[in-house]
Amino acid sequence: MDQSHGRQFARPRKRGRPLTYEEKWMVQHVFETLTKKKNAEPILQRHDPYSLTSKYTGVARSVVAAITKAVRQTGNVPVSTPLGNRHQPTTIPLAAEGQIRELVFEKHRQGTICHAKHVHALLKEACGLEVHERTIQRHLKRMGFCWLRTKNRPRSLREKAEVRQQRHDYLYELRRNRQRPPDERYQVIYVDESFLHHHHGGQYSWFSENDFVERMSGKGRRWCFIHAMQKTGLLAGTFLAFEAKHGKGDYHAQFDGAMFQHWLTAQLLRNVPPRSLIILDRCPFHTVGREAVVPSQMKKGDLRQWLTERGVAWEEQWLRARLLEEMDRYRDKKPMVEILAEAQGHKVLFLPVHHPELNPIELVWATVKHYCGTIFSNSTSFKEQRQHLEESFERDITPEYCAKVYEHVQHIEERYWTTDLLIDEDIELEDEEGSPF
């Protein structure tokens, strides 16, 4: 609430909501107007146009500066990232999501409800995390669960149908590939990214009374890295590591579509076996399409021009909604990684959302980070921490180790496959029992 002459009124726009394309141009127009009047109006000479624009529009000064800078450099306002592709940082690690999902299923198999407090106890016991229950509830929703009223058969905390279908489609493609004749089968290759802090050290040790470990303050700089693995071991020539340049956000902020596509063509596709099935998660930079445009942020004239350039007929009376619908029909949404891989005889398969437990390379990350944390000391340099990482890749990630983690993940896949079929039967029985006919 803002105050004006003793009266209160609500803000016209919600704090934190991204600016639309039109709103950004309005901010730019206000800035240009104030800049022109700065020398002519004595009252405005003492004020900064950026601060005045922020005051009059209700937009942060840093956002005003970013918009004006983009207009100076490119002639256009910056394009926002689509809301559906934003990565949501969370205090709950991705590695714990498999345990959370198994806890929910196990509770329901026992005929009891699963509450956020049960997940809280799991995180505290398994990960040593103290997470607020409201945070857990939000994370469960991101994982695809929804809170429903209990009935005799269905589950109270049930996954959304589209999440189960996405997982089942993924498992179906894997099973179909394994059932092919050996000469037609695709070699499964898993890819993932992670990071390692300079001050990453072990969390447990033997202590006597009043004893403690003297540690460096803060987490330090970060190594971001990417690698690929197959059942016989890590894929040679596919390791890439670089220092993170941003201090905020998780490691996903350090990657982008252009960088990933360059790594894919320069390193991965040159070293994978013939007929490979490359498995990736659904990070935004993995799913960048051939046409990286945001239709919802385009003007009506731009939408018409886009359709005209592609030979798509449109009519004068079409409103913006119809133009967006028509553009969505003809826009090439196929990810570039699929196009690049298929050009060389490979296939790409995307993991279901929030299922890191189905990627065996996640266990590789846990193993190598544990090794780095075990031998870390206050005298370990940033460069040495990377050397420790590469040492662990060579020493610990053996063909025998990779075969075991592949087998472990296949057991999880079989449990999900069976559980999804049982849940589908339960829902069908529920619908039949609830039918009045």
N, C-alpha and C positions, 0 to 999 in steps of 0.2 A: 504494500500500500504506500502511495506517495501522498504528500500533503501540499495543498495550495490554498493560501489565505485561510488556514485553519480547517479546511475541508479535506476529507480523505477520498481517494478514488483508486480504483483498481488499475493495474498496468494493462495497456492494450495488448501486450504480447507477453507470453510466459518466459521467465528467465531460463537460459540454457537452451532454448529451442533454436536450431540452426536457421539462419536467415535464408529466405528464398532468393531466387535470382532477381526478381523485381525489387525486393527490399534492399539488396546490395546496391543496385543502381540508384535507388533513392538516397541511400547513405552517401554515395559518391556525388550525387547532385547537390546535397546539402553542403558537403565539404567544399566543392568547387564554388558554390555561391558565397560561402563565408570567406574563402580565400580571396575572391575578387573584391569583397567589401572590406577586407582587413585594412587596406591602405586608405580607403575612402571614409570609413566610419571611425571617428576618434575613439568611440567606446570600445570598438573591437580591436584596436591596435595593441592593447595590453594582453589580449587573450590569444591562446594557441588555437588555430582552426580545428586541430584534431580533438582537443578537449571540448570545444564548443559543439562540434558535430556529435560527439559522444553524449553531451548534455541534452541536446535538442532531440536526438533520435532514440536515446535510451540504450545505445549499443556501446559495448566496451571500447575504450580508446585503442587498445591493441587490435581489435577487429577492424576499426576504422582505418588504422595504419596499414593493415594487411590488404584491405580492399583497394585503397588508393595506390599502394605499391604495385598491385597486380594490374591495375588500369594503366599506370605509367609504363610498365614493362611490356604488357601484351595487348593493351587496348580493350581488354574485357575484364569483368569481375571474376574472381576465382570461383571455380566450380566445386560445389560441395560433394563430399563422398555420400553415396546413397545410404540411407539410414539402415537398410537391411544388411549392409556389408560391414558395418562398424563392429570392431572387436570389443567385447565388453570385458574389461579387466575385472578380476575377482580375486579374493583372498583364498579361495578354495582351489587347490592345484588340479590340473587336468588329470594327473595320474590317479586321483581319488575318485573320479567319476565312475569308473568301473565298479569300485567297491560300493559306492552309493547305489548304483543301479541294481547290483546283486542283493544289497540289503533290502531294497523295496520289494523285489521279487520274492525273496525268502520270507519276509513278513507276511506277504499276501498268500503264499503257499501254506503258511501256518494258520491262516484264517484270522490274522490280527491286522490292525491298521498300522500304517507307517507314518509317523509324525516327524516334524522337523527336529524335535528333541532327540529322536532316535539317531538321526543323521548327525546331530551335534555330538552325541556320545561316541559315534563311530569316528568322526574326525578328531576328537580329543584323544581317543585311545590309539588309533592307527597312525595319525599324522602329528599329534601333539599340538593341534590347532584349537584355539578358543574363538569360535565364530558365532556371531549373534544369530538367533533363530530367524530373524527377518531376512538376513543375508542368505541364509540357507534356503528359505522359501523362494526368494528371487532366483537363486541359482537352479533350483529344481525346475522352475518354469522355463529357464533358458535351456535346460536339458530336455525339455519336451514333456514334462509331467504336468498334470493339472489336478487340482484339488476338487474331488467330487463327493457327493453324499454316498455313504455305504449302502449296499444292498446285499442280498443273500449270496449272489454269485460274483458280481463284478468287483473290481478293486477300487478302493477309495482314492488312492493316488495312482492314477493310470496314465501311461504315456499317451501322447496324442497319436491319433491314427496315422498321420503323415510321417511321424518319426519312426513308428514301427514299420511302415511300408518302405520307407527309405532304407532302413537297416535290412529288411527282408530282401529287397531288390539287390542290395550289395552282396549279401550272403548267397543269393541265387546265382549271381554272376561268377562268384568264386567257385561254388560247387560245380557249375556247368563247365568251367575251365578245367577243373581237376578230373572230370569225367571224359574229357577228350582223349583221343589216342595220343601216345607220347609225341609223335611227330607233328601233331596239330596243337599241342598244348602250349600256352603262353607261360613264359618264365615270370613268376611274380616278383616284383621289385617294390620295396617300400621306401618312401621318401619322407623326410621330416626335417624341421628346423628346431634349434634350441639355442641356449645361451649359457655362459659360465662366468660368474663374477670373479674378479681378481681375488677378493677376500673370502672365497667360498671354502669353508672349513667344516670339519666334522662337528656334529652337534652333541656327541656323547663321549665321555671319558671316565676313567676311574678317579675319584676324588676322596681325599681325607677331609676331616672337619676343618672348616674355614679355608679350604683350598679353592682356587679358581684358575681359569685359563685367561691369560692376558691376550686379548685379541685387538686387531686393528679396528678403528672406528669406521663405520659405514661399510658398504658392500664393494666399493671401488669401481674401477672400470669394468667393462663387459666384453667378452668375446662372443660374437654371434656366429653360429656355424650351421652348415647344412651337409647332410650325408645321405647315402642310399645303401640299402642292404638287400641281399638275397639269402636263400636258405643256406648257402655254403659259406657265407661271410659277408663282410662289408665290401662294397663295390669299389675296386681300385680306380683312382682317378676322379672320384666324385666328391671328395672332401673340399669344402670351401669354408674359410674362417676369416672374419674381419672384425675390427673393433667397432662397437656401437658408437654412433656419433650423437645420439640424443640421450639425455639424462632421464627423461620421463617416459612413462609407458612401458609396456612389455616388449619382448624381442620382435613381435610382429610389426611394430612400428619401424623397425630397421630395414625391413624388406619391402620391395615393391614389385609390380608386375614386370617391368623392364629388366630389373636385376635378375629375377627368377627365370625369365625366359632366356636370358643370356647364359645363365648357368646350365639350363636345360639343354641348350643347343651346343654349348662349348664343352661341357663336361659329361653330363648324364647320357645323352643320346649317343655320344661317341664311345661309351664304355659299357652300355647294357648289352646283354646277349640278344641275338636275333629273336624276334617274336616275344617281346616282353610286355607284361601287363604292369604298368606303373601305377601304384596306388598312392594317392595324395589325400590330405584332409581338405576341408572346404574353406581355407583361408581366402580372404579377398584377392590376394595377389596370385593365387592359384587359378582363380576362375575369371580372370580378366578376359573379356571377349575381343573379337576382332575389331568391333566397333565400340570403343570405350566412351560412349556418350550416356548422358543422364537425361532421358526424355522429359521427365517431370520438371527439369530446370531450363528447358528450351522455350523460347517464345513461339507464339502461334505462327508467325512468319517463318521462323526457322524450321518448324515442323513441316510446313507446306513445302519449303525448299528441299528438305531432306527427302520427302516423298517424290517430288518432281525429279530430282537427280537420279532416282532409282527406277523411274518409269512407272511409278504407282499413281493412278488417277485419284484425284480428290475433288470434292465438290465445294462450291463457295459457301454453302449454308452449314458446312460441318463446323461444329464447335470444337474447342480444344480437346474435350474428352474423346470425341470421335477420332480426331487426328492422332491422339496418343494411342488409342486402340488399334488404329490402322498401322501405325509405326511399329507397335509391338508385334504385329503379325509378320512383318517383313524384316525386322531387325535380326541380324545374325548374332545369336546369343552363345554360340558354341565357343568354349574357352580356347584361347590360343594354344595352350599346352596340348590339348587334344589334336588340334590341327597340325602342330609341329611333330607330335609323336606319330600320328597316323601316316604322315608323309614318308616315314621311314619304316613302316610296317609294324608299329607297336600300337598298343591300346592304353587308354587311361581310365582308371576307375576311381571314383571319389568315395571316401569313407562317409558313413552317415554322421550327421552333426553330433558333437559331444560324445564321441566313442573312441577316445585315445587307447583304450584297452584292446582295441582290435588292430592296433599298429605295433608290431613287435619291436620296432626301433625305439619306442618309448622306454622299453626295458634296457636297451643299450645305453640311452642317456642316463638312466638311474645308475647303471654300473660304472660308467666312466666318471660321472660326477662324484660318486662315492669314493673312487680311487683318488681323485684330485683333492677331495676334502680330507682324506685320511693323511696324506703326506704334506698338506699345506702347513706352512709356518709363517711367522711374521717377516721372515727374511725372503720369502718366495716373491720373485718379481712377477710383473704382469706377463712378460714374455715366457717365463718359466712355467706359469700356469697353463699356457697353451701347449708347451712341450709335454707337460704331464698329461694333458688331454690326448695328445697324439700317441703318447706311450701306452696309455690304457687301451686305445683302439687296437694297437698292435699286440699287446700282451693279453688282454682279457677277452676281446671279442674274437674268439676262435670259431672255426667251423662247427665244433661240437656245441659251443654255447649258442650259436645262431640256430642250430637244429632244435635245441631245447626250447628256445623262446618261440620258434615257429610252432612247435607242438603245443606249447602252452596256449598260444592264441587260437589254435584250431579247436582246442577244448572249449574255449569261451564262445567261439563261433557256433559250435554244435549246441551249446546250452541256449544261446539266443535263438537259434533256428527252432529248437523244440519248444521253447517258451512262447515264441511268437505264434506258433501253430496252436498251442493250448489256449492262449488268450483269445485267438480268433474263434475257436470253438466255444469258449465261454460266452463271448459276446453274441454269437449266433443263438446259443441256447437262451440267453437272456432276452433276445428279441422275440424268440418264439414263445417264451413263457409270458412276456408282457403283451403279446398280441391279443386283442379281444375276440378274434375270429378263430 
